[in-house]
Amino acid sequence: MDLQAPKIHSPLRQVFGTTMDIWHVSSQPPSHMLRIATLVAYVGFIAVNVASNAGWLGATNAEVSAKFPVPLTPAGWAFSIWGLIFSLEGWGVVYQLREAGYDGDGFKARFAHATSVNWMAAWLACAGWQVAFAQQTPGGMWIAFVLILTGLLAMGRALVMLYSVKDRFGPAHSLTVYSAFFLGTSINTAWLSVATAVQLLIALKLGPTNLVPVAVLLAVLVTSLGAFCVLQEHDTVYGLTLIWALVAVFEKTESVPVRNVALGAIVVLAVLSIASVLRRPGREPQYEPVGTREPLRPSVDDANSS
C-alpha cells in the first residue's frame, strides 16, 4: 500500500510554480494561467496610466512635476520614451501568450519566466506610484518613492535574470525574442533608475535639504550603474536610454554642477556605448549546450502526477 503524502495543487503554484525554470538547462513553457495573469496585469497598468494622464486620479504627472521641479527633472520631451516602453512590453506580453517559439531550445520559455512575475510586480508598483504621486503631500511623496524604487528593483531583477540566461546559454537567437523581452526590460530599467532618483529629490524637496549635492551624487550613481551594464553585459540599449534621459536633464536643469555632471555622464556613456557596439570579438564563450534534440523538462503538473 502506497502511503505517500497527498500532493497539494495550489492555484499559486500552478501560476508561479515554473518561474525559476530559467536556471535549468531546459525549460518548460509558462503555465497558461501565468501568461494570462501577465496580460491582465499589463492591461491594468495601461488603464492606470490612461486614467492618470486624463486627470482622473488627480493632478497629472506633468502638472505635479511642474509644481515640484528638482535639479534632475528631465525636459518634457524625454517622457515620450514611455510610448516605446509600453509598446515593447505590450509586444512581449502578446508574444509570451503565443505557443509559437516554445520549442526544444527553451530560449523563449526562459526569457518569459525571467520577465513575467517581475514585470507584474514592477507594473503594480508603478501603478501605485501614479496614485501616491498625484496626492502631492509629503507622506504621499515618500510613499511614491518607495513604490517607484520597488518598481525599479522588480524590473532590475528581470534584467539581471535575463543577463543570467544570456551568460549561461547565449544571447537571444532572434530579433523577435530580443525585442519581446530584453529591449523593453532594459529601457524600462534604465529609465526607472533616473525616475527613482528624481522621485527621491522631490520627496527631499519638501524638507530643508540642499538638493544639488544629492542630485550630483544620484547622477553619479545612476551613471555608474549604466556604465556597469554597458561594460559587463554589453547592454548598449541601457546606455543609450540613460543618454536620452541625461540630455533632457542637461537641457532643463538650472544647476551648474548638475549640468556639468550630466554632460560628463553623457560623454562617458556615449564612449562606452560606441565601444560596446564596435568591440572586437574575443574568444568564443562556452555556453551550456541546448538544442532541439534536448527534451523539455516535465511541467509541474506532470511531475506532481507522476
N, C-alpha and C positions, 0 to 999 in steps of 0.2 A: 504493500500500500504506500503510495507516494504521499508523504506528509510535508511537501514543500509549502512554504509560506505563501499566502494568497498574493497575487500580483495586483498592484494598485494602478489603475489607469486614470490619473487625474487629468482634468482639462488643461491645467497649466503645463503639465509635462507633455501633453500632446502638442501644445503650441510651441513651447520653448525647449523641448527635450533634445532637439538636434542642433541647437545653436552653436555648440562647440565642435561640430563635426570638422571644422576647418583645420583642426590640429591633427587630423588623421590623413594618411596618405591618400585615401579615397573618401568621398563624401556623398552622403545621401541628400537628395533634394529636400528643401524645407517642406514642412507639412503644409497642406492647403490652408489650414487654419492660420498658420503664421503668415502666409502670403496675403491672405485676405485681411488679417489684422494690420499688416503694413499698409495696405491700400486704404483701409478705413482711417488709420492714423494720419496718413498723408492728406486725405480729403478734409479731415477735421482741421489740420494745420493750415491748409489753404483757406478754409472757411473763416478761421480766426483772423488771418491776415486781411482778408477782404473786409471783414467787419471792422477791423482796426483802421484800415485806410478810408473806410466810409464814415468814420467817426462814431460808430455805434457803441464802441467801448469807452468813449470819452474823447479827449483830445487825441488827434492823430500823432503818429511818431514824429512827423515833420514839425508839427506845432510845439510838441514838448521839447524837441531838440533845439528849436529856435529860442525857447524860453530859458533853456539851461545850456548855453554854449560853454564848451571846455576846450582846452588847447589841442586836443587830439581829434575833435569832431571833424570828419571829412566833409568836403563840399558836397552839396546835394546830389550832383550828377553821379557820384560814386555808388549811391544806394541802388542804382539801376541794376547792379550786379545780382540783386535778389531775383530778378526775372530769369537770369541764366541759371541760378541755383534751383529755383522752383522747377524749371523746365528739365534740367538734368536729373533731379531726384524723381520727378514725375516719370521720366523715361525709365529710370531704374525700377520704380515700383511696377510699372507695366511689364517690363522685361522679366522681372522675377516671378510674375504671375504666369507667364507663358511656359509651357512644358518644353518648348524647343530650347536646346542648349544644355539641358541637364543630361549629360552623357557620361561616358566612362572616364573621361579625364578629370571630372569633378571640379573644374575651374569655376563654372557658373555657380554651382552649389556652394562652394567655399566662400565666394565673394558675397552671395546672398546671405549666408549665415553671418558673415562678418558685419554686414550693414543693417540687417532688418531690425533687430531689437535696439541697437544703438541709435539708428535713425529715429525710431519711435520715441525713445527716451529724450533725444535732442528736440524733436518736434514738440513734445509735450512741455518741456521746459521753456522753449521759446514762445509757445502759445501763452503760457503763464506769465512770461516776461511782458508780453503785449498788454495784459490786463494790469499788472503791477505798475508798469511804466506810465500808463495813462492816468494813474491816480495823482501823480505829481506831488507826493508827500515824502518827507524824509524817510519814514519807515517803508513806504512803497518803493523808494529808490534802492534801498538796501535789499529788500526782497527781490527786486528786479535784478540786482547784481548777482545774488545767489542763484537765481533761476538761469540767467544767461551764462554764468560760469558752469552750471550744471549742463547746459546745452553744449558748451564748448568741450567739456570733459567727455560727454557721451559721443559727440561727433569725432572728437580726437581719438577716442577708443576705437571707433570704427576704422579710422585711418590707420592706426597702429596695427590693428588686426589685418587690414589689407596689406600693409607693408610686410607683415609676418608671412602671410601666404605667398606674396611675391618673392620674398627672400628664400623661402623654403622650396617652392615648387616652380618658380619662374614667373615672369610678368604675364599680364593678361594676353591671351593669344589672339585677340581680335579687337578692333576698334569698337565694336558693338559692346563687348564686355567691359572694356576700359571706360567708355562713356557712360555706361549704365551704373557703374559702381564707384570707380576710382575718381573720375573727374568731378562730379558733384560733391563728393565727400571731401576732397582736397580743397576745392574752392570754398566750401562752406566752413571748414575748419579754420582756414586762414582768415576768412572774413570775421568769423566769430571771435578770433583772438583779438582783433582790433576792436570789435564791438564791446567785448568784455572790458577792455581797458577804458574805453570811453564811458561805459556804464559805471565803473568804479570812480572815475573822476566826477561824474555827475552826482553820485552819492556823497562824495567828499566835498563837493561844491557847496552843499547845504550846511557845512560847518566852517570853521575858521582856517582850514588847511590851505597852504600855499600850493596851488595846483601845478605850477610849472616844473619844479623838481620832480614831482611824482609823474608828471606826463613824460618827462625826458626818460626817467627810469623805465616806465612802461613801454615806451617806444623801443628802447634798447632790448628789453626782454622779448617783445614781440618779434623784433628783427632777428634776434639770436635764435629763437625757435624756428623761424623761417629759414635762416641760413643752415641750421642743422638738417632740416628736412631736404633742402636742396642738395647739400653736400653728401649726407649719409644715404638718403633714399633716392637721389636724383629726381626729386619731385619738382620739376620746373614750374608746373602749374601753381603750386603753393607759393613759390617765389614771385611769380607774375601777379598773383592775386594781391599779395602784400604791396607790391609796387603800385598797383592800381589804387589801393587804399591810401598809401603814403603820399602819392602825388596829390590826391584830393586833400589830405591833411596839410601838405605844404602850401597848397593854393589858399586854403581858408584860414589857417591859424594866424594870429597876430603876435604870437610869442616868437621872438627871435631864436632863443635856444631850441625850441621845438622845431622850428623851420630848419635850423642847421642840422639837427639830428635826423629829421625826416629826409633831408637832401642826402646826407651821408648814407643813410639806410637804403635809399633808392639806388645809389651808385653801387653799394656793396651787393645788394640783391640782384641788380642787373648784371653785374660781372659774373656772379655765381650762376645765375640762370643761363647766361650765354655759354659759360664754361660747361654747364651740365649738358647742354644740347650738343656742343662741339667736342666733348671729351672723346679721347681716343679709346676704343675698346681694349680692355686688358685681356687677361686670360679668361677663357670661357668659364663662368662659375659652374660648380657641380650642384645641380638640383636633385632633390629626391625624385626617383622615377615615377612617372604617371603615364598612362596611355589607355587607349581604347580597349586593350585586352585585359586591363585590370578591373575586376568586378567591383561594383559598388558595395559598400558595407550594408548590412541589413538595416532597415529602418527600426526606430524604437519600438513600434508596434509589433513588427515581425520578431524582434529579439524577445519581447515580453511574452509572445505567444509560443515561443519555442520551448 
